[in-house]
Amino acid sequence: MPTAGRYDLGTYSYDGAGTNFLLWESLVIDHDLAKFADVVRHLILPALALGTIPLAVVARITRSAVIEVLSEDYVRTARAKGLTSRRVDSRHVLRNAMLRSSRSSVSRPDCCSAVAVLTEQIFSWGGVGNWLFQAAVDKDFVVIQSGALILATIFVVVNLLVDISYAYLNPRIRYS
């Protein structure tokens, strides 16, 4: 696996549309599967690095939600009615546990943004994290404030969408 960069600098040059979405440019604009495979190969390690910490948090929250739901009366009633354990787990336990874990896991920005900045630095990717890191090094307070405002806006919008989807998925919750 390649450990730095977004593509192989010695083999390819991306002078295409300038969208900086290399998967899109390599597949749709350039129609080159070799470039696409190279970009995907360079994407695997950073994606694993960015995905493992949030995955661990979500798994821990989901586990505690499942344990809590397993002791509910409706789960015991469903088992007593003779439903298969697969049906009880998928229909009653997992659905209700996902409602509880989705709400609490999305609203946790604590470690994810720091991990994104470190991942961009380690894998030599240019991005918002790298931009903010360089602004902090250069003591460019206007850029830091702009980046914080952008990230806070994204956080608020994502939490709003989670709250709306939570109300849609859980029929017991209705906001007036």
VMD Tcl script that builds the backbone (N, CA, C; Angstrom):
set m [mol new atoms 528]
animate dup $m
set s [atomselect $m all]
$s set {name element resname resid chain x y z} {
  {N N MET 1 A 0.833 -1.185 0.000}
  {CA C MET 1 A 0.000 0.000 0.000}
  {C C MET 1 A 0.882 1.254 0.000}
  {N N PRO 2 A 0.540 2.220 -0.813}
  {CA C PRO 2 A 1.288 3.481 -0.800}
  {C C PRO 2 A 1.006 4.266 0.485}
  {N N THR 3 A 2.029 4.913 1.005}
  {CA C THR 3 A 1.890 5.576 2.294}
  {C C THR 3 A 1.810 7.093 2.215}
  {N N ALA 4 A 1.983 7.671 1.058}
  {CA C ALA 4 A 1.942 9.130 0.965}
  {C C ALA 4 A 1.351 9.550 -0.376}
  {N N GLY 5 A 0.714 10.690 -0.369}
  {CA C GLY 5 A 0.173 11.251 -1.601}
  {C C GLY 5 A -1.196 10.710 -1.941}
  {N N ARG 6 A -1.772 11.307 -2.979}
  {CA C ARG 6 A -3.098 10.903 -3.423}
  {C C ARG 6 A -3.061 10.076 -4.692}
  {N N TYR 7 A -1.915 10.061 -5.362}
  {CA C TYR 7 A -1.725 9.248 -6.552}
  {C C TYR 7 A -0.230 9.109 -6.780}
  {N N ASP 8 A 0.161 8.227 -7.686}
  {CA C ASP 8 A 1.569 7.981 -7.983}
  {C C ASP 8 A 2.099 9.115 -8.855}
  {N N LEU 9 A 2.944 9.947 -8.285}
  {CA C LEU 9 A 3.441 11.124 -8.990}
  {C C LEU 9 A 4.311 10.768 -10.190}
  {N N GLY 10 A 5.013 9.645 -10.128}
  {CA C GLY 10 A 5.897 9.261 -11.220}
  {C C GLY 10 A 5.163 8.714 -12.429}
  {N N THR 11 A 3.972 8.220 -12.243}
  {CA C THR 11 A 3.245 7.570 -13.322}
  {C C THR 11 A 2.177 8.458 -13.932}
  {N N TYR 12 A 1.460 9.188 -13.118}
  {CA C TYR 12 A 0.310 9.951 -13.598}
  {C C TYR 12 A 0.464 11.426 -13.285}
  {N N SER 13 A -0.164 12.221 -14.088}
  {CA C SER 13 A -0.297 13.635 -13.753}
  {C C SER 13 A -1.758 13.999 -13.946}
  {N N TYR 14 A -2.297 14.685 -12.967}
  {CA C TYR 14 A -3.701 15.071 -13.022}
  {C C TYR 14 A -3.790 16.544 -13.369}
  {N N ASP 15 A -3.925 16.815 -14.642}
  {CA C ASP 15 A -4.091 18.182 -15.110}
  {C C ASP 15 A -5.483 18.367 -15.693}
  {N N GLY 16 A -6.379 17.476 -15.341}
  {CA C GLY 16 A -7.703 17.436 -15.957}
  {C C GLY 16 A -8.585 18.611 -15.596}
  {N N ALA 17 A -9.749 18.337 -15.115}
  {CA C ALA 17 A -10.771 19.352 -14.886}
  {C C ALA 17 A -10.443 20.251 -13.699}
  {N N GLY 18 A -9.522 19.838 -12.849}
  {CA C GLY 18 A -9.168 20.651 -11.701}
  {C C GLY 18 A -10.187 20.622 -10.580}
  {N N THR 19 A -11.025 19.594 -10.547}
  {CA C THR 19 A -12.017 19.508 -9.486}
  {C C THR 19 A -11.408 19.014 -8.186}
  {N N ASN 20 A -10.240 18.380 -8.272}
  {CA C ASN 20 A -9.542 17.803 -7.125}
  {C C ASN 20 A -10.271 16.595 -6.547}
  {N N PHE 21 A -11.296 16.107 -7.218}
  {CA C PHE 21 A -11.938 14.837 -6.883}
  {C C PHE 21 A -11.323 13.791 -7.803}
  {N N LEU 22 A -10.225 13.197 -7.343}
  {CA C LEU 22 A -9.429 12.359 -8.229}
  {C C LEU 22 A -10.155 11.090 -8.657}
  {N N LEU 23 A -11.010 10.543 -7.805}
  {CA C LEU 23 A -11.778 9.360 -8.224}
  {C C LEU 23 A -12.681 9.710 -9.401}
  {N N TRP 24 A -13.367 10.837 -9.281}
  {CA C TRP 24 A -14.259 11.294 -10.350}
  {C C TRP 24 A -13.483 11.608 -11.620}
  {N N GLU 25 A -12.393 12.344 -11.501}
  {CA C GLU 25 A -11.618 12.735 -12.675}
  {C C GLU 25 A -11.041 11.527 -13.386}
  {N N SER 26 A -10.515 10.569 -12.625}
  {CA C SER 26 A -9.874 9.421 -13.258}
  {C C SER 26 A -10.884 8.495 -13.925}
  {N N LEU 27 A -12.065 8.358 -13.356}
  {CA C LEU 27 A -13.034 7.417 -13.901}
  {C C LEU 27 A -13.947 8.046 -14.943}
  {N N VAL 28 A -14.516 9.194 -14.646}
  {CA C VAL 28 A -15.536 9.776 -15.518}
  {C C VAL 28 A -14.931 10.689 -16.581}
  {N N ILE 29 A -13.978 11.512 -16.192}
  {CA C ILE 29 A -13.432 12.477 -17.149}
  {C C ILE 29 A -12.337 11.850 -17.997}
  {N N ASP 30 A -11.368 11.161 -17.362}
  {CA C ASP 30 A -10.252 10.578 -18.112}
  {C C ASP 30 A -10.554 9.190 -18.659}
  {N N HIS 31 A -11.547 8.498 -18.122}
  {CA C HIS 31 A -11.911 7.128 -18.532}
  {C C HIS 31 A -10.701 6.197 -18.460}
  {N N ASP 32 A -9.948 6.285 -17.379}
  {CA C ASP 32 A -8.735 5.487 -17.215}
  {C C ASP 32 A -8.848 4.654 -15.941}
  {N N LEU 33 A -9.051 3.348 -16.109}
  {CA C LEU 33 A -9.212 2.465 -14.957}
  {C C LEU 33 A -7.923 2.291 -14.168}
  {N N ALA 34 A -6.762 2.392 -14.834}
  {CA C ALA 34 A -5.487 2.268 -14.123}
  {C C ALA 34 A -5.296 3.441 -13.165}
  {N N LYS 35 A -5.627 4.652 -13.602}
  {CA C LYS 35 A -5.553 5.818 -12.710}
  {C C LYS 35 A -6.538 5.674 -11.558}
  {N N PHE 36 A -7.736 5.199 -11.870}
  {CA C PHE 36 A -8.759 5.005 -10.837}
  {C C PHE 36 A -8.279 4.004 -9.791}
  {N N ALA 37 A -7.696 2.896 -10.229}
  {CA C ALA 37 A -7.185 1.884 -9.301}
  {C C ALA 37 A -6.052 2.452 -8.450}
  {N N ASP 38 A -5.204 3.291 -9.048}
  {CA C ASP 38 A -4.113 3.898 -8.296}
  {C C ASP 38 A -4.654 4.847 -7.230}
  {N N VAL 39 A -5.652 5.634 -7.567}
  {CA C VAL 39 A -6.240 6.562 -6.601}
  {C C VAL 39 A -6.916 5.785 -5.470}
  {N N VAL 40 A -7.605 4.706 -5.798}
  {CA C VAL 40 A -8.251 3.880 -4.773}
  {C C VAL 40 A -7.200 3.253 -3.862}
  {N N ARG 41 A -6.090 2.784 -4.447}
  {CA C ARG 41 A -5.020 2.199 -3.647}
  {C C ARG 41 A -4.438 3.230 -2.675}
  {N N HIS 42 A -4.310 4.482 -3.115}
  {CA C HIS 42 A -3.811 5.535 -2.235}
  {C C HIS 42 A -4.860 5.972 -1.203}
  {N N LEU 43 A -6.096 5.617 -1.409}
  {CA C LEU 43 A -7.177 6.024 -0.515}
  {C C LEU 43 A -7.413 5.038 0.629}
  {N N ILE 44 A -6.955 3.810 0.490}
  {CA C ILE 44 A -7.289 2.754 1.456}
  {C C ILE 44 A -6.727 3.045 2.850}
  {N N LEU 45 A -5.439 3.311 2.971}
  {CA C LEU 45 A -4.847 3.536 4.298}
  {C C LEU 45 A -5.391 4.780 5.000}
  {N N PRO 46 A -5.514 5.934 4.324}
  {CA C PRO 46 A -6.121 7.068 5.029}
  {C C PRO 46 A -7.567 6.806 5.433}
  {N N ALA 47 A -8.319 6.090 4.603}
  {CA C ALA 47 A -9.709 5.780 4.957}
  {C C ALA 47 A -9.761 4.873 6.177}
  {N N LEU 48 A -8.867 3.903 6.247}
  {CA C LEU 48 A -8.812 3.045 7.437}
  {C C LEU 48 A -8.410 3.840 8.674}
  {N N ALA 49 A -7.445 4.743 8.516}
  {CA C ALA 49 A -7.011 5.543 9.659}
  {C C ALA 49 A -8.129 6.461 10.141}
  {N N LEU 50 A -8.891 7.034 9.218}
  {CA C LEU 50 A -9.976 7.927 9.617}
  {C C LEU 50 A -11.204 7.170 10.114}
  {N N GLY 51 A -11.391 5.948 9.669}
  {CA C GLY 51 A -12.604 5.220 10.010}
  {C C GLY 51 A -12.543 4.400 11.275}
  {N N THR 52 A -11.361 4.065 11.750}
  {CA C THR 52 A -11.281 3.146 12.884}
  {C C THR 52 A -11.713 3.779 14.207}
  {N N ILE 53 A -11.326 5.023 14.462}
  {CA C ILE 53 A -11.700 5.642 15.742}
  {C C ILE 53 A -13.201 5.903 15.820}
  {N N PRO 54 A -13.825 6.521 14.796}
  {CA C PRO 54 A -15.282 6.660 14.890}
  {C C PRO 54 A -16.003 5.313 14.924}
  {N N LEU 55 A -15.458 4.316 14.219}
  {CA C LEU 55 A -16.073 2.992 14.237}
  {C C LEU 55 A -16.040 2.401 15.636}
  {N N ALA 56 A -14.941 2.583 16.347}
  {CA C ALA 56 A -14.846 2.062 17.713}
  {C C ALA 56 A -15.844 2.764 18.632}
  {N N VAL 57 A -16.001 4.062 18.460}
  {CA C VAL 57 A -16.956 4.814 19.284}
  {C C VAL 57 A -18.379 4.349 18.999}
  {N N VAL 58 A -18.717 4.225 17.716}
  {CA C VAL 58 A -20.068 3.790 17.340}
  {C C VAL 58 A -20.320 2.358 17.809}
  {N N ALA 59 A -19.327 1.492 17.697}
  {CA C ALA 59 A -19.501 0.104 18.149}
  {C C ALA 59 A -19.730 0.041 19.652}
  {N N ARG 60 A -19.004 0.845 20.412}
  {CA C ARG 60 A -19.187 0.855 21.869}
  {C C ARG 60 A -20.566 1.366 22.253}
  {N N ILE 61 A -21.005 2.437 21.601}
  {CA C ILE 61 A -22.318 2.998 21.904}
  {C C ILE 61 A -23.424 2.032 21.482}
  {N N THR 62 A -23.252 1.403 20.311}
  {CA C THR 62 A -24.246 0.442 19.835}
  {C C THR 62 A -24.317 -0.767 20.748}
  {N N ARG 63 A -23.170 -1.234 21.223}
  {CA C ARG 63 A -23.163 -2.382 22.138}
  {C C ARG 63 A -23.931 -2.062 23.415}
  {N N SER 64 A -23.684 -0.911 23.996}
  {CA C SER 64 A -24.403 -0.570 25.226}
  {C C SER 64 A -25.895 -0.364 24.952}
  {N N ALA 65 A -26.235 0.163 23.767}
  {CA C ALA 65 A -27.650 0.325 23.428}
  {C C ALA 65 A -28.322 -1.030 23.235}
  {N N VAL 66 A -27.626 -1.988 22.618}
  {CA C VAL 66 A -28.193 -3.331 22.426}
  {C C VAL 66 A -28.401 -4.015 23.768}
  {N N ILE 67 A -27.427 -3.892 24.659}
  {CA C ILE 67 A -27.571 -4.505 25.986}
  {C C ILE 67 A -28.757 -3.899 26.725}
  {N N GLU 68 A -28.935 -2.601 26.588}
  {CA C GLU 68 A -30.061 -1.933 27.244}
  {C C GLU 68 A -31.396 -2.371 26.641}
  {N N VAL 69 A -31.450 -2.513 25.312}
  {CA C VAL 69 A -32.703 -2.888 24.643}
  {C C VAL 69 A -33.058 -4.343 24.918}
  {N N LEU 70 A -32.062 -5.198 25.081}
  {CA C LEU 70 A -32.333 -6.616 25.331}
  {C C LEU 70 A -33.118 -6.847 26.618}
  {N N SER 71 A -33.027 -5.917 27.543}
  {CA C SER 71 A -33.751 -6.103 28.805}
  {C C SER 71 A -35.139 -5.471 28.799}
  {N N GLU 72 A -35.548 -4.937 27.668}
  {CA C GLU 72 A -36.868 -4.306 27.585}
  {C C GLU 72 A -37.975 -5.360 27.540}
  {N N ASP 73 A -39.174 -4.951 27.940}
  {CA C ASP 73 A -40.314 -5.863 27.996}
  {C C ASP 73 A -40.752 -6.331 26.612}
  {N N TYR 74 A -40.707 -5.454 25.620}
  {CA C TYR 74 A -41.189 -5.856 24.299}
  {C C TYR 74 A -40.293 -6.912 23.661}
  {N N VAL 75 A -39.020 -6.979 24.030}
  {CA C VAL 75 A -38.140 -8.026 23.512}
  {C C VAL 75 A -38.516 -9.362 24.147}
  {N N ARG 76 A -38.752 -9.353 25.456}
  {CA C ARG 76 A -39.184 -10.595 26.121}
  {C C ARG 76 A -40.538 -11.054 25.605}
  {N N THR 77 A -41.428 -10.101 25.318}
  {CA C THR 77 A -42.753 -10.453 24.781}
  {C C THR 77 A -42.618 -11.058 23.391}
  {N N ALA 78 A -41.750 -10.488 22.570}
  {CA C ALA 78 A -41.553 -11.029 21.221}
  {C C ALA 78 A -40.976 -12.435 21.277}
  {N N ARG 79 A -40.047 -12.680 22.182}
  {CA C ARG 79 A -39.495 -14.031 22.332}
  {C C ARG 79 A -40.567 -14.996 22.857}
  {N N ALA 80 A -41.410 -14.515 23.765}
  {CA C ALA 80 A -42.459 -15.365 24.333}
  {C C ALA 80 A -43.522 -15.701 23.293}
  {N N LYS 81 A -43.728 -14.801 22.317}
  {CA C LYS 81 A -44.700 -15.084 21.261}
  {C C LYS 81 A -44.210 -16.155 20.298}
  {N N GLY 82 A -42.931 -16.514 20.400}
  {CA C GLY 82 A -42.402 -17.572 19.564}
  {C C GLY 82 A -41.689 -17.080 18.314}
  {N N LEU 83 A -41.405 -15.804 18.227}
  {CA C LEU 83 A -40.660 -15.300 17.077}
  {C C LEU 83 A -39.234 -15.840 17.107}
  {N N THR 84 A -38.668 -16.050 15.942}
  {CA C THR 84 A -37.298 -16.548 15.892}
  {C C THR 84 A -36.353 -15.481 16.438}
  {N N SER 85 A -35.223 -15.941 16.943}
  {CA C SER 85 A -34.276 -14.984 17.533}
  {C C SER 85 A -33.726 -14.029 16.473}
  {N N ARG 86 A -33.616 -14.508 15.240}
  {CA C ARG 86 A -33.153 -13.631 14.159}
  {C C ARG 86 A -34.151 -12.504 13.910}
  {N N ARG 87 A -35.425 -12.841 13.923}
  {CA C ARG 87 A -36.461 -11.831 13.712}
  {C C ARG 87 A -36.531 -10.846 14.884}
  {N N VAL 88 A -36.413 -11.364 16.091}
  {CA C VAL 88 A -36.442 -10.494 17.267}
  {C C VAL 88 A -35.234 -9.558 17.248}
  {N N ASP 89 A -34.062 -10.107 16.920}
  {CA C ASP 89 A -32.857 -9.281 16.910}
  {C C ASP 89 A -32.913 -8.208 15.835}
  {N N SER 90 A -33.375 -8.577 14.644}
  {CA C SER 90 A -33.375 -7.585 13.558}
  {C C SER 90 A -34.530 -6.603 13.676}
  {N N ARG 91 A -35.678 -7.076 14.071}
  {CA C ARG 91 A -36.865 -6.229 14.069}
  {C C ARG 91 A -37.010 -5.382 15.327}
  {N N HIS 92 A -36.727 -5.970 16.469}
  {CA C HIS 92 A -36.983 -5.284 17.726}
  {C C HIS 92 A -35.701 -4.719 18.358}
  {N N VAL 93 A -34.686 -5.550 18.448}
  {CA C VAL 93 A -33.497 -5.132 19.174}
  {C C VAL 93 A -32.655 -4.158 18.351}
  {N N LEU 94 A -32.267 -4.555 17.155}
  {CA C LEU 94 A -31.346 -3.738 16.370}
  {C C LEU 94 A -31.961 -2.414 15.946}
  {N N ARG 95 A -33.212 -2.426 15.569}
  {CA C ARG 95 A -33.863 -1.192 15.136}
  {C C ARG 95 A -33.897 -0.166 16.272}
  {N N ASN 96 A -34.278 -0.595 17.457}
  {CA C ASN 96 A -34.336 0.326 18.592}
  {C C ASN 96 A -32.949 0.715 19.103}
  {N N ALA 97 A -32.002 -0.196 19.016}
  {CA C ALA 97 A -30.639 0.142 19.431}
  {C C ALA 97 A -30.011 1.132 18.461}
  {N N MET 98 A -30.298 0.995 17.176}
  {CA C MET 98 A -29.747 1.928 16.195}
  {C C MET 98 A -30.319 3.332 16.375}
  {N N LEU 99 A -31.570 3.422 16.765}
  {CA C LEU 99 A -32.139 4.737 17.032}
  {C C LEU 99 A -31.399 5.430 18.167}
  {N N ARG 100 A -31.090 4.663 19.215}
  {CA C ARG 100 A -30.387 5.247 20.356}
  {C C ARG 100 A -28.939 5.573 20.020}
  {N N SER 101 A -28.279 4.683 19.278}
  {CA C SER 101 A -26.855 4.902 19.017}
  {C C SER 101 A -26.624 5.934 17.925}
  {N N SER 102 A -27.541 6.068 16.974}
  {CA C SER 102 A -27.325 7.045 15.900}
  {C C SER 102 A -27.348 8.458 16.432}
  {N N ARG 103 A -28.190 8.705 17.380}
  {CA C ARG 103 A -28.311 10.057 17.919}
  {C C ARG 103 A -27.096 10.438 18.747}
  {N N SER 104 A -26.566 9.510 19.516}
  {CA C SER 104 A -25.452 9.868 20.391}
  {C C SER 104 A -24.099 9.773 19.702}
  {N N SER 105 A -23.967 8.971 18.646}
  {CA C SER 105 A -22.654 8.806 18.026}
  {C C SER 105 A -22.327 9.911 17.040}
  {N N VAL 106 A -23.321 10.503 16.399}
  {CA C VAL 106 A -23.043 11.544 15.419}
  {C C VAL 106 A -22.661 12.844 16.096}
  {N N SER 107 A -23.192 13.098 17.251}
  {CA C SER 107 A -22.927 14.367 17.925}
  {C C SER 107 A -21.690 14.294 18.815}
  {N N ARG 108 A -20.650 13.618 18.343}
  {CA C ARG 108 A -19.404 13.503 19.079}
  {C C ARG 108 A -18.236 13.931 18.205}
  {N N PRO 109 A -17.969 15.221 18.098}
  {CA C PRO 109 A -16.860 15.654 17.243}
  {C C PRO 109 A -15.520 15.664 17.969}
  {N N ASP 110 A -15.458 15.091 19.167}
  {CA C ASP 110 A -14.316 15.285 20.047}
  {C C ASP 110 A -12.978 14.894 19.431}
  {N N CYS 111 A -12.855 13.684 18.926}
  {CA C CYS 111 A -11.545 13.241 18.462}
  {C C CYS 111 A -11.441 13.180 16.942}
  {N N CYS 112 A -12.546 13.221 16.246}
  {CA C CYS 112 A -12.510 12.984 14.813}
  {C C CYS 112 A -11.789 14.084 14.045}
  {N N SER 113 A -11.965 15.335 14.442}
  {CA C SER 113 A -11.323 16.413 13.699}
  {C C SER 113 A -9.813 16.404 13.913}
  {N N ALA 114 A -9.360 16.097 15.115}
  {CA C ALA 114 A -7.914 16.015 15.357}
  {C C ALA 114 A -7.303 14.854 14.590}
  {N N VAL 115 A -8.015 13.738 14.511}
  {CA C VAL 115 A -7.520 12.597 13.757}
  {C C VAL 115 A -7.457 12.916 12.269}
  {N N ALA 116 A -8.406 13.698 11.765}
  {CA C ALA 116 A -8.390 14.069 10.350}
  {C C ALA 116 A -7.188 14.943 10.028}
  {N N VAL 117 A -6.877 15.884 10.901}
  {CA C VAL 117 A -5.706 16.745 10.678}
  {C C VAL 117 A -4.435 15.912 10.698}
  {N N LEU 118 A -4.301 15.014 11.667}
  {CA C LEU 118 A -3.116 14.160 11.737}
  {C C LEU 118 A -3.018 13.230 10.538}
  {N N THR 119 A -4.152 12.691 10.096}
  {CA C THR 119 A -4.141 11.800 8.945}
  {C C THR 119 A -3.710 12.534 7.689}
  {N N GLU 120 A -4.177 13.755 7.506}
  {CA C GLU 120 A -3.745 14.527 6.342}
  {C C GLU 120 A -2.250 14.828 6.409}
  {N N GLN 121 A -1.716 15.080 7.583}
  {CA C GLN 121 A -0.290 15.345 7.716}
  {C C GLN 121 A 0.532 14.082 7.462}
  {N N ILE 122 A 0.092 12.958 8.010}
  {CA C ILE 122 A 0.850 11.713 7.877}
  {C C ILE 122 A 0.865 11.226 6.437}
  {N N PHE 123 A -0.265 11.278 5.763}
  {CA C PHE 123 A -0.359 10.740 4.413}
  {C C PHE 123 A -0.125 11.785 3.327}
  {N N SER 124 A 0.287 12.978 3.689}
  {CA C SER 124 A 0.622 14.054 2.747}
  {C C SER 124 A -0.539 14.380 1.825}
  {N N TRP 125 A -1.679 14.575 2.401}
  {CA C TRP 125 A -2.858 14.972 1.641}
  {C C TRP 125 A -3.125 16.435 1.920}
  {N N GLY 126 A -3.521 17.159 0.911}
  {CA C GLY 126 A -3.948 18.529 1.129}
  {C C GLY 126 A -5.445 18.538 1.382}
  {N N GLY 127 A -5.871 19.235 2.389}
  {CA C GLY 127 A -7.293 19.289 2.694}
  {C C GLY 127 A -7.570 20.366 3.715}
  {N N VAL 128 A -8.769 20.357 4.254}
  {CA C VAL 128 A -9.164 21.358 5.237}
  {C C VAL 128 A -8.303 21.233 6.496}
  {N N GLY 129 A -8.014 20.019 6.911}
  {CA C GLY 129 A -7.169 19.833 8.082}
  {C C GLY 129 A -5.771 20.387 7.876}
  {N N ASN 130 A -5.197 20.119 6.718}
  {CA C ASN 130 A -3.879 20.642 6.392}
  {C C ASN 130 A -3.909 22.163 6.311}
  {N N TRP 131 A -4.971 22.693 5.745}
  {CA C TRP 131 A -5.157 24.142 5.629}
  {C C TRP 131 A -5.207 24.787 7.019}
  {N N LEU 132 A -5.976 24.196 7.926}
  {CA C LEU 132 A -6.071 24.729 9.283}
  {C C LEU 132 A -4.775 24.536 10.069}
  {N N PHE 133 A -4.113 23.421 9.856}
  {CA C PHE 133 A -2.837 23.182 10.531}
  {C C PHE 133 A -1.805 24.219 10.100}
  {N N GLN 134 A -1.721 24.471 8.807}
  {CA C GLN 134 A -0.772 25.467 8.301}
  {C C GLN 134 A -1.138 26.866 8.798}
  {N N ALA 135 A -2.426 27.160 8.893}
  {CA C ALA 135 A -2.850 28.456 9.423}
  {C C ALA 135 A -2.465 28.608 10.891}
  {N N ALA 136 A -2.542 27.523 11.648}
  {CA C ALA 136 A -2.141 27.577 13.054}
  {C C ALA 136 A -0.634 27.779 13.175}
  {N N VAL 137 A 0.128 27.119 12.311}
  {CA C VAL 137 A 1.581 27.302 12.328}
  {C C VAL 137 A 1.953 28.733 11.953}
  {N N ASP 138 A 1.252 29.287 10.954}
  {CA C ASP 138 A 1.532 30.647 10.491}
  {C C ASP 138 A 0.857 31.723 11.343}
  {N N LYS 139 A 0.075 31.322 12.328}
  {CA C LYS 139 A -0.682 32.237 13.193}
  {C C LYS 139 A -1.597 33.146 12.376}
  {N N ASP 140 A -2.261 32.547 11.402}
  {CA C ASP 140 A -3.212 33.266 10.551}
  {C C ASP 140 A -4.599 33.111 11.172}
  {N N PHE 141 A -4.963 34.048 12.025}
  {CA C PHE 141 A -6.177 33.920 12.821}
  {C C PHE 141 A -7.442 34.040 11.988}
  {N N VAL 142 A -7.398 34.772 10.892}
  {CA C VAL 142 A -8.584 34.901 10.039}
  {C C VAL 142 A -8.924 33.549 9.408}
  {N N VAL 143 A -7.906 32.831 8.957}
  {CA C VAL 143 A -8.135 31.509 8.374}
  {C C VAL 143 A -8.620 30.536 9.438}
  {N N ILE 144 A -8.055 30.600 10.621}
  {CA C ILE 144 A -8.483 29.703 11.706}
  {C C ILE 144 A -9.946 29.968 12.065}
  {N N GLN 145 A -10.334 31.247 12.161}
  {CA C GLN 145 A -11.725 31.576 12.465}
  {C C GLN 145 A -12.651 31.143 11.340}
  {N N SER 146 A -12.227 31.323 10.095}
  {CA C SER 146 A -13.053 30.897 8.953}
  {C C SER 146 A -13.228 29.390 8.946}
  {N N GLY 147 A -12.137 28.663 9.179}
  {CA C GLY 147 A -12.220 27.206 9.217}
  {C C GLY 147 A -13.086 26.714 10.352}
  {N N ALA 148 A -12.965 27.350 11.515}
  {CA C ALA 148 A -13.807 26.968 12.657}
  {C C ALA 148 A -15.273 27.236 12.358}
  {N N LEU 149 A -15.552 28.353 11.691}
  {CA C LEU 149 A -16.938 28.667 11.325}
  {C C LEU 149 A -17.492 27.652 10.325}
  {N N ILE 150 A -16.695 27.275 9.352}
  {CA C ILE 150 A -17.135 26.286 8.356}
  {C C ILE 150 A -17.392 24.940 9.026}
  {N N LEU 151 A -16.458 24.486 9.861}
  {CA C LEU 151 A -16.622 23.194 10.525}
  {C C LEU 151 A -17.784 23.205 11.512}
  {N N ALA 152 A -17.986 24.326 12.204}
  {CA C ALA 152 A -19.122 24.424 13.120}
  {C C ALA 152 A -20.443 24.403 12.364}
  {N N THR 153 A -20.483 25.055 11.202}
  {CA C THR 153 A -21.700 25.033 10.379}
  {C C THR 153 A -22.000 23.618 9.898}
  {N N ILE 154 A -20.978 22.910 9.457}
  {CA C ILE 154 A -21.170 21.520 9.024}
  {C C ILE 154 A -21.674 20.672 10.184}
  {N N PHE 155 A -21.103 20.868 11.373}
  {CA C PHE 155 A -21.519 20.121 12.556}
  {C C PHE 155 A -22.982 20.378 12.896}
  {N N VAL 156 A -23.392 21.639 12.842}
  {CA C VAL 156 A -24.783 21.989 13.157}
  {C C VAL 156 A -25.736 21.401 12.121}
  {N N VAL 157 A -25.377 21.477 10.850}
  {CA C VAL 157 A -26.245 20.940 9.793}
  {C C VAL 157 A -26.370 19.420 9.921}
  {N N VAL 158 A -25.260 18.743 10.183}
  {CA C VAL 158 A -25.316 17.282 10.333}
  {C C VAL 158 A -26.174 16.896 11.534}
  {N N ASN 159 A -26.023 17.600 12.646}
  {CA C ASN 159 A -26.859 17.296 13.813}
  {C C ASN 159 A -28.325 17.599 13.560}
  {N N LEU 160 A -28.612 18.646 12.805}
  {CA C LEU 160 A -29.997 18.935 12.439}
  {C C LEU 160 A -30.577 17.808 11.595}
  {N N LEU 161 A -29.802 17.333 10.624}
  {CA C LEU 161 A -30.273 16.218 9.793}
  {C C LEU 161 A -30.469 14.950 10.607}
  {N N VAL 162 A -29.591 14.709 11.588}
  {CA C VAL 162 A -29.753 13.538 12.452}
  {C C VAL 162 A -31.012 13.660 13.290}
  {N N ASP 163 A -31.274 14.844 13.833}
  {CA C ASP 163 A -32.501 15.033 14.627}
  {C C ASP 163 A -33.748 14.858 13.776}
  {N N ILE 164 A -33.735 15.360 12.553}
  {CA C ILE 164 A -34.885 15.195 11.657}
  {C C ILE 164 A -35.068 13.730 11.299}
  {N N SER 165 A -33.964 13.035 10.987}
  {CA C SER 165 A -34.090 11.608 10.657}
  {C C SER 165 A -34.503 10.796 11.873}
  {N N TYR 166 A -34.060 11.205 13.054}
  {CA C TYR 166 A -34.470 10.502 14.272}
  {C C TYR 166 A -35.969 10.621 14.486}
  {N N ALA 167 A -36.506 11.793 14.261}
  {CA C ALA 167 A -37.954 11.983 14.393}
  {C C ALA 167 A -38.702 11.206 13.321}
  {N N TYR 168 A -38.114 11.070 12.151}
  {CA C TYR 168 A -38.754 10.317 11.073}
  {C C TYR 168 A -38.706 8.818 11.346}
  {N N LEU 169 A -37.579 8.324 11.870}
  {CA C LEU 169 A -37.423 6.886 12.089}
  {C C LEU 169 A -38.144 6.389 13.336}
  {N N ASN 170 A -38.283 7.233 14.328}
  {CA C ASN 170 A -38.920 6.834 15.569}
  {C C ASN 170 A -40.326 7.419 15.615}
  {N N PRO 171 A -41.347 6.616 15.424}
  {CA C PRO 171 A -42.710 7.148 15.370}
  {C C PRO 171 A -43.205 7.683 16.716}
  {N N ARG 172 A -42.532 7.329 17.817}
  {CA C ARG 172 A -42.959 7.837 19.120}
  {C C ARG 172 A -42.550 9.292 19.329}
  {N N ILE 173 A -41.579 9.763 18.549}
  {CA C ILE 173 A -41.075 11.128 18.699}
  {C C ILE 173 A -41.728 11.997 17.636}
  {N N ARG 174 A -42.366 13.045 18.049}
  {CA C ARG 174 A -42.947 14.033 17.121}
  {C C ARG 174 A -42.641 15.399 17.658}
  {N N TYR 175 A -41.927 16.198 16.863}
  {CA C TYR 175 A -41.650 17.582 17.244}
  {C C TYR 175 A -42.789 18.452 16.761}
  {N N SER 176 A -43.211 19.377 17.615}
  {CA C SER 176 A -44.317 20.236 17.194}
  {C C SER 176 A -43.825 21.618 16.827}
}
mol reanalyze $m
mol bondsrecalc $m
mol representation Tube
mol addrep $m
